Amino acid sequence: MAEPEFDVVVVGFGPVGALLANLLGRHGLRVLVLERDADIHPLPRAVHFDGEVMRVFQAAGLAEAVGSVARATSKGMHFVNAAGETLMVRRGADGPGPHGWANNWYFHQPELDAVLREGVARFANVEVRLRHEVMAVRDAGTHASVAVREVATGASSERTARYVVGCDGARSLVRDAIGASMLDLGLHQPWLVVDVVARPRSERAQRLPDYTVQHCDPRRPMTRVHVKGLRHRWEIMLMPGDDEAEIVRPARIWPMLARAVGPDDVRIERAAVYTFHALVAAPWRRGRLMLAGDSAHQTPPFLGQGMCAGIRDAANLAWKLELVVAGAAGESLLDTCEAERSLHVREFIELAVRLGAVIQATDPDAAEARDAEFRASGPRMFDFPQPRLGRGVWAGDSPACGVVFPQPRLADGRRLDEAVGNRFAVLSVLPLGTLGARTRGPGGLDLAFVDAPGPEVEEWLARQEAVAVIVRPDRYVFGIARNEAELRRTLDELPSLLH
Ligand SMILES: Cc1cc2nc3c(=O)[nH]c(=O)nc-3n(C[C@H](O)[C@H](O)[C@H](O)COP(=O)(O)OP(=O)(O)OC[C@H]3O[C@@H](n4cnc5c(N)ncnc54)[C@H](O)[C@@H]3O)c2cc1C
């Protein structure tokens, strides 16, 4: 077999495929993206992403462009009962959060998708084929083979790559080819999603809260989101007896919105019913075929974290693919994506399912018991989880290892990730001259060394009683060291974990 045409074929140009193509493009890989549809998906689904995801957009060189189409907010999410009492609050955060960016962003998905696609156009090494449907994928041993049908003409062709990543969404063909099964985490519920645009002169529309409210009303649970500018969203749970075809009609929608707005206040842009699921696939890889995004997991959107999880998958996968393609790491490194990410994403999904149980309580007695419990304890405050990755490419027993590292400003004022670039970084209070003036780590790895990391990193190190931290290209902590000898040992462990 001649050399495969591409390093990676990405199936699907949704947000996860587009972001992965940007990251792989930056790493210089030869990439082909195949997408069945002609245009960006017209119906927005995701409306929220978090500060860690903004940091991944930063790694793709797109923070400014994404920031221009997204609204940063310091506000959190409020869960209120039918009487308007607050049951729980997912905290907001003032100013930049731990990732160096606001912790919560809201956006209109077609605009974000457009920014991600424009980003891909920067790379001559990334080829995008729209209206090209992948009909089959196969691990052919020395390469992966992809059967493609051109939608306009019906013409078939075969493309080859070293690896195929299925970013092809919930009904993934690549997942079927891998033979993955789905672990069901126990929530399947249809909800009506209504996107509206406020009429600029409506005072009622102007009074809509600019934070997300989960209305835990057993008569009709619903979520209300200020998306951005004049855009707002209602997500409305379907109740027994609701007809999915009929409930999307304006005549059925207006009465459900009536307490807040009517036709004089907002225009309905679209309404569609989605069934929310809580699922994790296994395995995510078989040989040259891999998964990322909704093909690998799906979550009810009560935390606004489904796409975020897919973006984290892409960040986790991109640097590993780069090393494997370059021959700097063994193929088994690719197995660590599932080992690390599957447990991580499960924490988010399981929390979303628990929140779903609070929001979706429709039995009046159960809802009253729930309200009484919260009344007794007072509103409960919580944050997004920050789980540790499953066992993979990180070392050490400290609770900091395998967890995402913050992005402070360094002593010179730059954000950490800008300063160190997309590679492993050693941040230390030791004079790193003692390690030799290396720009290469063990095994020829490209490493950034920072020996005057500034007060925030120094405080972080002091809390861990460490003198150095090794941060991976996706900004998760590889390891920490309590002294110079341990730093040398931890660095020396790196190549064995990559091979
Ligand atoms: C109502 C709702 C609200 C949500 N809110 C949020 C939120 O606020 N925050 C958040 O983070 N997430 C949210 N999500 C989840 C989020 O929308 C998804 O997780 C995300 O869109 C998944 O992105 P993806 O790229 O993996 O898949 P998709 O966006 O589904 O993209 C898959 C792409 O693959 C293409 N494709 C499929 N099969 C083939 C094939 N055989 N050949 C070629 N192309 C193919 C499709 O055409 C599509 O373009 C929400 C979801 C819903 C339903």
The ligand as an ORCA input file, in Angstrom:
! r2SCAN-3c Opt
* xyz 0 1
  C     -31.654     21.415     22.671
  C     -30.197     21.234     22.841
  C     -29.474     22.152     23.570
  C     -28.097     22.006     23.728
  N     -27.420     22.936     24.453
  C     -26.086     22.799     24.613
  C     -25.338     23.812     25.272
  O     -25.874     24.839     25.675
  N     -23.993     23.629     25.417
  C     -23.359     22.526     24.935
  O     -22.136     22.421     25.122
  N     -24.041     21.564     24.267
  C     -25.382     21.679     24.086
  N     -26.070     20.749     23.365
  C     -25.346     19.593     22.785
  C     -24.650     19.978     21.473
  O     -25.563     20.535     20.573
  C     -23.995     18.746     20.865
  O     -23.248     18.077     21.851
  C     -23.055     19.135     19.723
  O     -23.753     19.790     18.684
  C     -22.374     17.896     19.145
  O     -21.461     18.302     18.157
  P     -20.815     17.221     17.187
  O     -19.943     18.018     16.280
  O     -20.261     16.096     17.975
  O     -22.054     16.610     16.387
  P     -23.066     17.312     15.383
  O     -23.222     18.748     15.709
  O     -24.294     16.464     15.389
  O     -22.347     17.224     13.965
  C     -22.218     16.001     13.274
  C     -21.980     16.315     11.795
  O     -21.670     15.107     11.130
  C     -22.335     15.093      9.878
  N     -22.473     13.690      9.467
  C     -23.138     12.704     10.120
  N     -23.009     11.543      9.471
  C     -22.240     11.791      8.380
  C     -21.757     10.971      7.304
  N     -22.034      9.656      7.241
  N     -20.987     11.546      6.355
  C     -20.664     12.864      6.408
  N     -21.122     13.677      7.393
  C     -21.887     13.141      8.374
  C     -23.661     15.784     10.168
  O     -24.261     16.274      8.978
  C     -23.219     16.885     11.113
  O     -22.872     18.065     10.435
  C     -27.444     20.878     23.180
  C     -28.174     19.947     22.442
  C     -29.529     20.122     22.266
  C     -30.281     19.130     21.452
*
